[in-house]
Amino acid sequence: MKHRIKHPASSFTIQNDKLPAGSVLQIDAITDNIIRIHTITGTQNTDGSSFAIENPPGLSGSFDISSHKQAITAATSCLTLKASKSLQIDIYDKKGNLVCAGARANNNVAAQLSKEEISQLIQEGHMADTSDIQFKYKATKKIMGDESFYGLGDKTGFLDKKGYDYIMWNSDNPDPHVENPAFRALYKSVPFFIVRRQNCTYGIFLDNTYKSYFDFGCSDAGCYSFGVTGGELDYYFIYGKNIKEVIKNYTSLTGRSPLPQLWTLGYHQSRWSYSSEDEVIKLADNFKKYDIPCDAVHLDIDYMDQFKVFTNDSSRFPDLKSLSRRLSKDGIKLVSIIDPGVKAEDGYYMYDEGNKNNYFATSEDGKVYHNAVWPGDSVFPAFTSSKVRKWWGDKTKFLTDNGISGIWNDMNEPASFNGPLPDNIIFPGDGKDYTHKEIHNVYGHLMAEATYNGLKENTQKRPFVITRACYSGSQKYTTVWMGDNQSIWTHLKLAIPQILNCGMSGIPFCGVDIGGFGSNATPELLSRWTEACCFFPLFRNHSAKMTRRQEPWAFDKRTLDICRKYIKLRYKFIPYLYDLCYEETLTGLPILRPLVMEYENDPEVINCNDEYLVGNSILVAPVTDQGVSVRSIYLPHGIWIDYNSGRRIKGGRYILYNAPLDICPVFIKGGSILPTYPGIPNLDMPNTRKLVIEFYPLDYKAPGNYTSKACYYMHYQDNGTDFNYQTGEYNLYKFSFSPDRPGGLEIKLTTNGYKGKYKSISAVIK
């Protein structure tokens, strides 16, 4: 083993025969608790830039390095690394406790099979992907025994990923999503996970866009591993004292979600498709008729002319701008879908411009590559080029000029109908060409970036973008939904851990299709789904053609009443959700949180899959099983107020809760102060001028007779629309309670920069 080191230094390199020819392993101290471990081959750029980390950090950490015959020891103020001549890396905390230990790679089951056996398994449908036995690089770490693994974005299954394996390869699979192993790959590639052990927490971010694999003790219960099929080995070891700190450190690298427009937190109604202007108007009228708040209606592909992007069907939607103005009177915004596939049709301006400027992906011989999606024969923009991204972003003006307030990116894995895009398709970029196998996992990410920047330029408002496919760091540009789920109880149950893991993966603004996209919802399922998702950041009901309609009034009066009740509950707490969005911009912490994030040392919450926290003050325990009206709920330590009855319950135990169809168990943490809106029809600014502050003391016997500890809450307010908050146009209010203060509760404006103050703020003791 040869080493080239400085003493002290922010990085060092190791050469070893096990590395490919011309390669070295470099280890950088990004900070004293974020370590980058990556290979460098030839003249590869080593500045740390990536699709996810767009502003590479400087090396602010420092190693104290000592070299021995068999190993290099490098210590920061927080961590000590020991790198052996076999390239095994062990990491210790500052007290000398082993945090992460390298391990020998073990062959998985597939690698032990003969070619004949593999062929038989593929023929019988038991195996579809064997490329995981052909890694270019693979890192293997020891499982100590008490690990839990969280993260990886939108993968299905349980909250804890231990015992399962996964693939990062953005995939549009229309089959009903189930647990592993059938759905090891889904729409998104977020190669970041958190490892939690007793008194030990860290994260690993594998920043490689090629197809990659993660095995959390599936092939070998004694170790976990991650491997890549191309490119360089490039991962970050991210240390933290707890899960929250790991997420903060990870999002300090990949970025945080910007503040959304306030209306985007409202209720969204969608279907594939609302196929005419008259149907959309009737839909909006029904929300008013049935007294249901609504802020957005989504237009699926049928609003376009022959599914051609940046067009509209003049027979179905003769005047989108006029439709938008009419809906805006009821506070409803229009959101329209856009796919990346451009119809290959001479005379169609998008195709002609793209051809003229060489904006489309090509085959190796330089000819424009064709496949089929909704418009039929189609070509694919090379979003790897900044010119193409600018061109695409500029085209969003067609939509915004026609009253569209947000854009929904779909089919951007990229999906295609005539087989998948070949690995060797070329996507021209800035200064280099990329093959499809290298940029497949970031195609949706780059499309979201183009859309976000186009909307920002064309509207000067905070862009609302939704995407189906993405990569780490996409949270800077877009919200996400989990793709094409089904109207089945299993998918309702899977939605909770799926959203929680997405949030822990740095993507906080996320949701699922309420009621299910495919299949037929029942009244009970839609009711429970609306209840379960009423605090999800993206709150959208969406369904497919040839399925039973599932607008809130589509079934019966009882279902309508339940949907109305929980949609209104959502609107009541939107000031709190918006505050959590503001907190996320500062910390990267998700809006919805697993119980283990707030109660990390409580063994009962490590694998809690059917409850979630909204921030740290609201606990939701939905019913996710058909026919169930009583469920077991775990309440962490503390006092919890049953929102439905007002009863105070001592936590640290399980309770049985009666939850008939119209009841979703919701609890408020004792000592919480929460901002709420009075009943409002939508989130137009005039409706948000009044605020009701609810205080939930630890003990409440009668008006004026309650006790609680001193506590406070910071509430954020701005105009909910543009970027003026970045120059100080916002208000911060401090709501505080002191047992020694007459009256107890105090409301104080601490920072005043936004002229649109509340007309009134009232306080209620609960």
VOGU-3710 file (C-alpha; in Angstrom, 3 decimals, decimal comma):
1> mkhrikhpas> 0,000/0,000/0,000  1,322/3,415/-0,995  0,102/6,635/0,543  0,487/10,286/-0,213  -0,374/12,273/2,901  0,051/15,576/4,616  0,119/16,152/8,336  -2,402/17,577/9,056  -4,541/17,578/5,893  -8,113/17,798/4,655
11> sftiqndklp> -7,694/14,774/2,370  -5,426/11,869/1,565  -5,219/9,174/-1,112  -4,555/5,442/-1,128  -3,304/3,301/-3,996  -4,014/-0,413/-4,038  -3,865/-3,327/-6,473  -7,560/-4,036/-5,848  -8,528/-0,784/-7,507  -8,858/-0,553/-11,293
21> agsvlqidai> -5,679/0,428/-13,105  -4,973/4,112/-12,795  -7,350/4,559/-9,856  -6,783/5,801/-6,332  -9,064/6,065/-3,327  -9,334/9,587/-1,953  -10,785/10,449/1,450  -11,853/14,045/2,133  -12,936/15,760/5,339  -15,838/17,833/4,028
31> tdniirihti> -16,457/18,783/7,648  -15,307/17,097/10,807  -18,388/14,848/10,689  -18,938/14,482/6,914  -16,343/12,329/5,162  -16,258/11,772/1,405  -14,779/8,456/0,220  -14,317/8,232/-3,534  -12,237/6,744/-6,276  -10,465/8,826/-8,890
41> tgtqntdgss> -9,558/7,339/-12,234  -7,176/9,134/-14,579  -7,979/12,824/-14,907  -11,493/12,585/-13,470  -12,708/15,869/-11,984  -12,229/15,773/-8,218  -13,939/19,006/-7,175  -16,884/17,114/-5,709  -19,467/18,476/-8,141  -22,444/16,270/-8,917
51> faienppgls> -26,032/16,406/-10,087  -27,167/16,300/-6,453  -24,545/18,564/-4,898  -24,647/21,574/-7,172  -22,583/23,847/-4,956  -19,655/21,678/-3,868  -18,574/22,538/-0,331  -15,025/23,406/0,468  -13,025/21,087/2,692  -13,550/22,676/6,083
61> gsfdisshkq> -12,682/19,544/8,043  -9,169/18,560/9,010  -7,489/15,188/9,506  -4,689/14,524/11,948  -2,968/11,726/10,004  -0,548/9,035/11,074  0,788/6,342/8,740  1,776/2,803/9,627  2,819/-0,239/7,615  -0,620/-1,780/7,607
71> aitaatsclt> -2,946/1,202/7,929  -3,501/4,919/7,860  -5,207/6,544/10,825  -6,915/9,879/10,159  -8,769/11,744/12,902  -11,036/14,785/12,859  -12,437/16,384/15,986  -15,455/14,051/15,721  -14,308/10,874/13,970  -11,314/8,596/13,518
81> lkaskslqid> -10,844/6,575/10,318  -8,572/3,554/10,056  -7,936/2,502/6,460  -6,157/-0,845/6,042  -4,101/-2,026/3,084  -7,096/-4,123/1,966  -9,081/-0,857/1,692  -11,248/-1,757/4,665  -12,310/1,430/6,422  -13,359/1,428/10,067
91> iydkkgnlvc> -14,795/4,581/11,624  -14,826/5,416/15,342  -16,385/8,245/17,310  -14,297/10,600/19,409  -14,699/8,300/22,432  -13,186/5,393/20,520  -16,445/3,519/19,980  -16,660/1,632/16,694  -19,371/3,327/14,610  -19,028/1,732/11,163
101> agarannnva> -16,851/-1,271/10,357  -15,770/-2,453/6,951  -16,414/-6,094/6,113  -15,451/-8,605/3,478  -17,846/-8,802/0,559  -19,889/-11,978/0,451  -21,317/-13,386/-2,740  -25,075/-13,207/-2,931  -27,342/-16,074/-3,904  -27,334/-15,147/-7,600
111> aqlskeeisq> -23,544/-15,246/-7,746  -23,571/-18,834/-6,453  -25,862/-20,063/-9,228  -24,778/-21,574/-12,510  -25,755/-19,988/-15,823  -28,199/-22,851/-16,385  -29,846/-22,290/-13,000  -30,128/-18,549/-13,622  -31,680/-19,223/-17,039  -34,246/-21,558/-15,466
121> liqeghmadt> -35,176/-18,987/-12,821  -35,589/-16,245/-15,425  -37,719/-18,546/-17,591  -40,004/-19,266/-14,650  -40,242/-15,579/-13,761  -38,384/-15,896/-10,447  -35,472/-13,675/-11,458  -35,422/-10,649/-13,728  -32,154/-8,836/-13,008  -28,788/-10,530/-12,570
131> sdiqfkykat> -26,543/-7,549/-13,206  -26,044/-7,194/-9,459  -23,280/-9,780/-9,733  -21,262/-7,466/-11,993  -20,436/-4,485/-9,789  -17,681/-2,122/-10,785  -17,336/-1,105/-7,146  -18,907/-2,492/-4,012  -18,587/-1,382/-0,381  -19,483/-3,795/2,399
141> kkimgdesfy> -20,033/-2,884/6,043  -20,546/-5,004/9,120  -23,971/-5,281/10,759  -23,441/-5,049/14,511  -26,837/-6,529/15,359  -29,184/-3,765/16,485  -29,225/-1,601/13,338  -32,280/-0,085/11,748  -32,041/1,290/8,205  -34,172/4,203/7,026
151> glgdktgfld> -34,387/6,252/3,845  -33,905/5,366/0,126  -36,759/7,602/-0,989  -39,943/6,062/-2,373  -39,164/2,371/-1,897  -42,092/0,278/-0,702  -42,125/-1,927/2,375  -41,654/-1,157/6,019  -40,076/1,837/7,702  -37,002/-0,212/8,654
161> kkgydyimwn> -35,304/-1,616/5,537  -33,211/-4,203/7,391  -33,305/-7,616/5,752  -34,230/-6,313/2,292  -32,398/-5,288/-0,859  -33,110/-2,508/-3,354  -32,151/-1,221/-6,784  -31,716/2,388/-7,828  -33,051/2,505/-11,387  -36,009/4,803/-12,009
171> sdnpdphven> -38,780/2,501/-13,210  -42,363/2,933/-14,345  -43,915/-0,364/-13,318  -47,724/-0,380/-13,660  -48,201/-3,527/-11,582  -49,585/-3,070/-8,060  -46,656/-2,099/-5,869  -45,959/-4,555/-3,083  -43,220/-5,212/-0,591  -39,738/-6,280/-1,543
181> pafralyksv> -38,364/-8,106/-3,531  -40,798/-7,580/-6,408  -40,412/-3,806/-6,296  -36,774/-3,254/-5,469  -36,815/-0,389/-8,007  -39,461/2,311/-8,296  -39,764/5,778/-9,838  -37,099/7,554/-7,803  -33,420/7,056/-7,062  -32,467/8,555/-3,730
191> pffivrrqnc> -29,324/6,645/-2,724  -29,205/7,914/0,839  -29,933/5,934/3,973  -29,644/6,359/7,732  -28,241/3,715/10,048  -29,417/3,856/13,623  -28,053/1,817/16,503  -28,370/2,376/20,204  -26,439/5,599/20,908  -25,111/5,723/17,346
201> tygifldnty> -26,503/7,306/14,172  -25,015/8,000/10,761  -26,007/8,281/7,124  -24,452/7,187/3,841  -25,078/8,986/0,561  -23,896/7,084/-2,526  -23,554/9,827/-5,124  -23,492/7,712/-8,282  -26,132/7,987/-11,005  -25,552/4,584/-12,608
211> ksyfdfgcsd> -27,702/1,628/-11,603  -26,826/0,856/-7,997  -27,745/-1,777/-5,436  -28,330/-1,745/-1,702  -28,426/-4,877/0,434  -29,286/-4,441/4,114  -28,548/-7,929/5,369  -30,630/-9,718/2,736  -27,831/-11,797/1,189  -25,844/-12,016/4,420
221> agcysfgvtg> -27,335/-11,169/7,801  -23,898/-10,130/9,029  -23,300/-7,235/6,672  -24,859/-4,587/4,464  -23,490/-3,387/1,167  -23,939/-0,976/-1,704  -22,489/-1,301/-5,173  -22,445/0,485/-8,521  -22,342/-0,808/-12,079  -20,458/2,130/-13,590
231> geldyyfiyg> -18,754/5,412/-12,849  -16,744/5,935/-9,693  -17,303/4,805/-6,143  -18,333/8,041/-4,433  -20,042/8,101/-1,071  -20,353/10,372/1,933  -20,257/9,131/5,507  -22,465/11,574/7,439  -22,230/11,400/11,213  -24,718/12,874/13,665
241> knikevikny> -25,697/12,616/17,293  -29,221/11,644/16,193  -31,397/11,152/13,108  -32,250/14,840/12,927  -28,623/15,886/12,831  -27,837/13,361/10,086  -30,681/14,746/7,959  -29,498/18,315/8,585  -25,980/17,393/7,495  -27,178/15,469/4,429
251> tsltgrsplp> -29,417/18,303/3,237  -26,607/20,779/3,815  -24,957/18,948/0,898  -27,874/18,198/-1,426  -30,060/21,213/-0,660  -33,396/21,863/0,996  -36,893/22,443/-0,290  -37,633/26,145/-0,765  -40,784/27,660/0,678  -43,828/26,690/-1,401
261> qlwtlgyhqs> -46,649/28,992/-2,345  -49,242/28,773/0,411  -52,032/27,517/-1,881  -50,025/24,397/-2,734  -50,685/23,125/0,811  -54,422/23,058/0,112  -56,565/20,267/-1,287  -55,868/19,193/-4,895  -58,400/17,344/-7,052  -57,212/15,366/-10,054
271> rwsyssedev> -58,216/12,615/-12,450  -56,967/11,046/-15,649  -58,698/13,005/-17,039  -60,979/15,981/-16,632  -61,353/16,133/-20,364  -63,238/19,361/-21,038  -63,656/22,903/-19,823  -67,284/22,217/-18,898  -66,290/19,247/-16,745  -63,748/21,329/-14,839
281> ikladnfkky> -66,285/24,120/-14,246  -68,826/21,627/-12,939  -66,151/20,141/-10,697  -65,345/23,548/-9,203  -69,040/24,298/-8,725  -69,437/21,069/-6,775  -66,732/22,040/-4,301  -68,701/25,193/-3,574  -72,018/23,322/-3,542  -70,791/20,729/-1,056
291> dipcdavhld> -68,854/23,232/1,090  -65,462/21,573/0,569  -62,276/23,673/0,505  -60,198/23,283/-2,648  -57,192/25,123/-4,057  -56,165/23,207/-7,175  -57,553/21,174/-10,048  -55,103/19,114/-12,116  -55,361/18,598/-15,862  -54,009/15,289/-17,139
301> idymdqfkvf> -52,839/14,558/-20,700  -56,218/15,018/-22,395  -56,023/18,822/-22,221  -53,248/18,730/-24,846  -53,600/18,675/-28,627  -52,812/15,039/-29,546  -50,708/14,798/-26,369  -48,193/17,285/-27,745  -46,416/19,159/-24,957  -46,979/22,914/-24,634
311> tndssrfpdl> -50,221/22,827/-26,618  -53,882/22,635/-25,715  -56,849/20,974/-27,406  -58,905/23,905/-28,699  -62,077/21,817/-28,921  -61,954/20,576/-25,325  -60,291/23,608/-23,741  -60,937/26,514/-26,116  -59,768/29,184/-23,656  -57,570/27,998/-20,789
321> kslsrrlskd> -56,920/31,557/-19,681  -60,611/32,336/-19,358  -61,158/29,053/-17,508  -58,376/29,948/-15,102  -59,917/33,373/-14,403  -63,304/31,800/-13,755  -61,855/29,231/-11,329  -59,777/31,852/-9,539  -62,985/33,500/-8,329  -63,431/30,396/-6,190
331> giklvsiidp> -59,765/30,318/-5,198  -58,931/27,362/-7,462  -55,665/27,158/-9,437  -55,013/25,024/-12,521  -52,077/22,591/-12,608  -51,252/20,866/-15,899  -49,275/17,759/-16,728  -46,245/17,739/-19,020  -44,292/14,698/-20,263  -40,756/14,785/-21,705
341> gvkaedgyym> -41,585/12,920/-24,917  -41,906/15,343/-27,863  -44,077/14,166/-30,759  -41,931/13,544/-33,852  -44,027/15,556/-36,292  -42,732/17,974/-38,908  -44,416/21,344/-38,481  -44,843/20,926/-34,712  -42,807/23,783/-33,254  -41,263/21,843/-30,374
351> ydegnknnyf> -40,019/19,121/-32,695  -38,796/21,539/-35,340  -36,907/23,748/-32,860  -35,372/20,801/-31,081  -34,212/19,209/-34,328  -32,740/22,446/-35,625  -30,702/22,980/-32,452  -29,718/19,335/-31,787  -31,654/19,295/-28,518  -32,703/15,625/-28,609
361> atsedgkvyh> -31,013/12,397/-27,532  -29,330/10,438/-30,290  -28,112/6,950/-31,067  -24,368/6,353/-31,241  -24,350/7,163/-34,948  -25,666/10,666/-34,246  -29,227/10,118/-35,471  -32,082/11,377/-33,280  -33,384/8,509/-31,164  -37,105/7,675/-31,433
371> navwpgdsvf> -39,403/5,682/-29,149  -43,123/5,844/-28,384  -45,027/7,488/-25,547  -48,465/9,146/-25,430  -48,111/11,193/-28,656  -46,903/8,104/-30,529  -43,514/8,374/-32,247  -41,510/10,649/-29,938  -38,058/12,054/-29,238  -36,462/12,948/-25,919
381> paftsskvrk> -34,929/16,300/-24,892  -31,351/16,106/-23,626  -31,896/17,839/-20,279  -28,199/17,197/-19,624  -27,579/20,377/-21,627  -28,118/23,740/-19,943  -29,275/25,113/-23,315  -31,972/22,452/-23,529  -33,055/23,082/-19,947  -33,304/26,807/-20,691
391> wwgdktkflt> -35,275/26,105/-23,888  -37,687/23,824/-22,032  -38,063/26,248/-19,160  -38,837/29,094/-21,544  -41,657/27,037/-23,069  -43,491/26,988/-19,740  -44,540/30,532/-20,638  -47,161/29,017/-22,950  -48,792/27,476/-19,893  -48,376/30,375/-17,480
401> dngisgiwnd> -49,724/32,816/-20,091  -52,791/30,590/-20,246  -53,400/30,727/-16,509  -51,601/27,549/-15,423  -50,230/27,917/-11,876  -48,197/24,729/-11,549  -46,680/21,967/-13,670  -46,842/18,242/-13,069  -43,941/16,304/-14,663  -44,807/12,707/-15,516
411> mnepasfngp> -43,311/9,826/-17,527  -39,843/11,201/-16,812  -37,974/8,070/-15,701  -37,967/8,277/-18,798  -40,830/5,902/-19,557  -41,364/4,576/-23,087  -43,774/2,191/-24,766  -41,508/0,399/-27,287  -39,138/-1,065/-24,754  -36,751/0,828/-22,486
421> lpdniifpgd> -34,265/3,309/-23,861  -31,024/1,449/-24,676  -28,069/2,041/-22,365  -25,951/3,502/-25,163  -28,309/6,301/-26,232  -26,401/9,611/-26,138  -27,563/12,710/-24,261  -25,379/15,705/-25,195  -24,352/17,831/-22,234  -22,246/20,858/-21,404
431> gkdythkeih> -18,781/19,903/-22,575  -19,392/16,148/-22,624  -21,857/13,546/-23,792  -23,653/11,209/-21,414  -24,946/7,723/-22,090  -28,426/6,760/-21,018  -27,098/4,286/-18,450  -25,281/7,173/-16,743  -28,074/9,760/-16,667  -31,229/7,629/-16,568
441> nvyghlmaea> -31,610/8,161/-12,824  -31,220/11,951/-13,075  -33,360/12,541/-16,166  -36,420/13,458/-14,080  -34,247/15,557/-11,769  -32,937/17,635/-14,678  -36,420/18,024/-16,156  -37,640/19,298/-12,764  -34,764/21,786/-12,633  -35,653/23,069/-16,104
451> tynglkentq> -39,341/23,386/-15,190  -38,649/25,112/-11,864  -36,308/27,689/-13,365  -38,684/28,357/-16,256  -41,634/28,962/-13,940  -39,546/31,153/-11,674  -38,399/33,283/-14,599  -41,843/33,523/-16,198  -43,942/34,223/-13,098  -41,560/35,645/-10,442
461> krpfvitrac> -43,471/33,383/-8,048  -42,334/30,341/-6,113  -42,697/27,541/-8,667  -44,994/24,612/-8,019  -43,555/21,541/-9,746  -44,522/17,915/-9,157  -42,383/15,072/-10,451  -42,697/11,311/-10,570  -38,997/10,529/-11,139  -36,131/12,212/-9,328
471> ysgsqkyttv> -32,717/11,870/-7,705  -31,118/13,102/-4,509  -31,269/16,887/-4,452  -34,462/17,146/-6,495  -36,108/18,656/-3,428  -34,575/21,991/-4,463  -36,929/22,097/-7,445  -39,972/19,958/-6,924  -42,487/18,164/-4,805  -43,068/14,484/-5,525
481> wmgdnqsiwt> -45,787/11,911/-5,413  -45,269/8,175/-5,130  -46,566/7,290/-8,586  -49,297/4,963/-9,739  -50,660/3,281/-6,641  -53,853/1,233/-6,537  -57,179/1,499/-4,715  -56,302/-1,339/-2,354  -55,869/-1,400/1,404  -52,272/-2,585/1,125
491> hlklaipqil> -51,340/0,627/-0,661  -53,001/2,751/1,985  -50,974/0,897/4,601  -47,735/1,235/2,604  -48,232/4,987/2,129  -47,213/5,904/5,683  -43,719/4,333/5,811  -43,190/5,336/2,172  -43,816/9,030/2,913  -41,802/8,910/6,144
501> ncgmsgipfc> -38,774/7,391/4,418  -39,067/9,929/1,612  -38,988/12,738/4,176  -35,971/11,228/5,924  -34,302/11,086/2,496  -34,365/14,885/2,231  -37,610/15,154/0,205  -40,170/16,620/2,626  -42,893/17,869/0,227  -44,438/14,582/-0,870
511> gvdiggfgsn> -47,722/12,734/-1,118  -49,600/9,808/-2,596  -52,685/9,560/-4,784  -55,484/9,655/-2,204  -57,994/6,905/-2,850  -55,578/5,129/-5,173  -54,853/5,771/-8,846  -55,772/2,406/-10,334  -58,583/-0,050/-9,475  -61,865/0,977/-7,842
521> atpellsrwt> -62,055/2,703/-4,482  -64,829/1,857/-2,066  -66,522/4,416/0,173  -64,748/3,008/3,223  -61,339/3,033/1,531  -61,673/6,619/0,291  -62,810/7,715/3,759  -59,881/6,090/5,523  -57,436/7,285/2,888  -58,562/10,898/3,228
531> eaccffplfr> -58,254/10,635/7,000  -54,809/9,042/6,844  -53,412/11,630/4,415  -55,032/14,778/5,740  -51,643/15,998/7,033  -49,521/14,736/4,105  -47,649/17,717/2,616  -49,046/17,090/-0,885  -52,778/16,456/-0,446  -54,115/15,223/-3,790
541> nhsakmtrrq> -56,979/12,910/-4,735  -56,187/11,289/-8,101  -57,650/8,383/-10,074  -57,346/6,769/-13,488  -59,610/6,309/-16,465  -61,797/3,233/-16,323  -61,929/3,409/-12,526  -64,791/4,493/-10,342  -64,730/8,239/-9,755  -63,588/9,247/-6,295
551> epwafdkrtl> -64,305/12,928/-5,806  -65,586/13,432/-2,241  -69,246/13,410/-3,396  -68,896/10,406/-5,729  -70,259/7,828/-3,280  -72,785/8,657/-0,568  -73,574/11,291/2,050  -71,558/9,584/4,773  -68,435/9,458/2,619  -68,984/13,076/1,575
561> dicrkyiklr> -69,319/14,170/5,208  -66,142/12,325/6,226  -64,092/13,750/3,356  -65,379/17,258/4,071  -64,567/16,887/7,769  -60,935/15,903/7,208  -60,300/18,285/4,340  -61,482/21,066/6,646  -59,287/19,707/9,434  -56,368/19,952/7,032
571> ykfipylydl> -57,146/23,598/6,284  -57,396/24,395/9,966  -53,802/23,337/10,577  -52,235/24,741/7,404  -50,536/27,591/9,365  -48,717/24,881/11,324  -47,801/22,999/8,126  -46,472/26,235/6,617  -44,386/26,839/9,732  -42,910/23,362/9,275
581> cyeetltglp> -42,088/24,244/5,660  -40,240/27,294/6,950  -38,419/25,173/9,535  -37,420/22,751/6,773  -35,749/25,538/4,775  -33,505/26,165/7,785  -32,865/22,591/8,925  -33,879/20,109/6,214  -36,147/18,307/8,688  -39,261/16,762/7,149
591> ilrplvmeye> -42,810/17,879/7,827  -44,014/14,348/8,573  -41,759/12,399/10,894  -41,559/8,837/12,122  -41,894/8,536/15,864  -38,290/7,318/16,045  -37,071/10,728/14,887  -38,443/12,457/17,993  -38,200/9,532/20,454  -35,031/7,827/19,260
601> ndpevincnd> -34,306/5,991/22,504  -37,777/4,489/22,836  -37,559/0,866/21,596  -41,305/0,775/20,876  -41,063/3,281/18,012  -38,061/1,981/16,080  -40,286/0,032/13,685  -43,560/1,932/14,037  -45,124/1,746/10,558  -48,711/2,884/11,122
611> eylvgnsilv> -48,371/6,186/12,991  -46,658/9,460/12,168  -45,862/12,819/13,698  -46,615/16,178/12,111  -43,633/18,168/13,290  -43,262/17,275/16,946  -46,691/18,352/18,209  -49,306/16,255/16,385  -49,491/12,458/16,320  -51,724/10,712/13,763
621> apvtdqgvsv> -52,590/7,018/13,996  -54,904/6,269/11,047  -56,959/3,137/10,559  -55,537/1,398/7,491  -57,357/-1,959/7,584  -60,732/-2,739/6,055  -63,580/-3,154/8,526  -61,551/-2,118/11,577  -63,057/0,284/14,108  -60,753/-0,333/17,108
631> rsiylphgiw> -56,982/-0,123/16,884  -53,970/-0,279/19,155  -51,990/2,966/19,350  -48,631/3,599/20,956  -48,268/7,013/22,593  -44,680/8,044/23,468  -43,792/9,436/26,856  -45,552/12,651/27,808  -49,131/13,897/28,006  -51,210/13,546/24,824
641> idynsgrrik> -54,567/15,227/24,240  -57,037/13,212/22,193  -58,113/15,752/19,577  -61,481/14,083/19,108  -62,529/13,942/22,760  -60,239/16,352/24,615  -59,186/13,553/26,956  -55,632/13,759/28,341  -53,675/10,523/28,216  -50,351/9,677/29,823
651> ggryilynap> -47,981/8,257/27,214  -45,256/5,658/27,271  -47,827/2,937/26,658  -50,254/1,361/24,220  -53,946/2,184/24,268  -56,980/0,734/22,525  -58,847/3,409/20,618  -62,391/3,318/19,288  -62,241/4,678/15,742  -65,483/4,240/13,815
661> ldicpvfikg> -65,384/5,139/10,145  -65,723/8,888/10,701  -62,915/9,086/13,283  -59,174/9,252/12,677  -57,159/9,132/15,916  -55,260/12,427/16,252  -53,370/13,533/19,364  -51,785/16,834/20,361  -48,715/16,797/22,564  -49,379/18,380/25,942
671> gsilptypgi> -47,779/21,806/26,254  -48,155/22,566/22,534  -49,101/25,951/21,105  -50,441/25,689/17,563  -51,564/28,294/15,004  -54,783/27,525/13,128  -57,137/29,126/10,632  -60,852/29,490/11,298  -63,020/27,764/8,688  -61,914/28,972/5,250
681> pnldmpntrk> -62,934/27,917/1,697  -59,452/28,213/0,198  -56,054/29,791/0,765  -56,566/33,079/-1,065  -54,897/35,830/0,950  -58,078/37,491/2,272  -59,030/34,175/3,904  -55,755/33,902/5,799  -55,841/37,208/7,672  -57,239/35,763/10,882
691> lviefypldy> -55,383/33,358/13,124  -56,569/31,332/16,096  -53,891/30,221/18,545  -54,719/26,959/20,287  -52,907/26,096/23,507  -52,995/22,545/24,841  -51,871/22,706/28,486  -50,669/19,614/30,287  -53,706/19,683/32,571  -57,076/21,340/32,021
701> kapgnytska> -59,939/21,134/34,505  -62,100/24,122/33,643  -61,810/27,577/32,056  -59,099/29,411/33,950  -58,091/26,234/35,772  -55,193/24,632/33,918  -51,498/23,962/34,420  -48,542/23,667/32,085  -44,836/24,277/31,941  -43,434/27,396/30,358
711> cyymhyqdng> -43,324/26,966/26,588  -43,260/28,975/23,376  -43,892/28,642/19,652  -42,494/30,657/16,725  -44,969/31,336/13,904  -43,893/32,469/10,432  -45,988/34,640/8,102  -45,334/36,061/4,653  -47,362/36,777/1,524  -47,280/33,112/0,551
721> tdfnyqtgey> -46,511/33,801/-3,086  -43,198/35,348/-4,153  -39,564/35,567/-3,074  -39,756/38,839/-1,152  -39,332/36,908/2,089  -35,692/36,410/1,060  -35,129/40,150/1,517  -36,868/40,310/4,882  -40,550/40,687/4,027  -41,947/38,310/6,626
731> nlykfsfspd> -43,196/38,347/10,185  -42,151/36,134/13,069  -44,559/35,866/15,963  -43,693/34,399/19,328  -46,566/32,732/21,169  -45,502/31,926/24,700  -46,999/30,595/27,905  -45,664/31,253/31,372  -47,400/29,927/34,497  -46,305/33,102/36,286
741> rpggleiklt> -47,809/35,484/33,718  -51,347/36,806/34,329  -53,553/35,225/31,697  -50,783/32,785/30,841  -50,601/33,130/27,046  -48,776/35,999/25,303  -48,711/36,884/21,600  -45,804/39,000/20,416  -44,580/40,109/16,996  -40,803/39,681/17,202
751> tngykgkyks> -39,780/40,349/13,590  -41,806/42,713/11,434  -41,016/42,913/7,755  -44,245/41,978/5,975  -46,943/44,620/5,637  -49,842/42,171/5,493  -50,180/41,508/9,210  -53,058/39,556/10,617  -56,212/41,575/11,138  -56,813/39,622/14,308
761> isavik> -55,227/36,932/16,416  -57,277/35,178/19,062  -56,244/32,571/21,593  -58,119/29,467/22,721  -57,134/27,194/25,614  -57,924/23,571/24,794
//
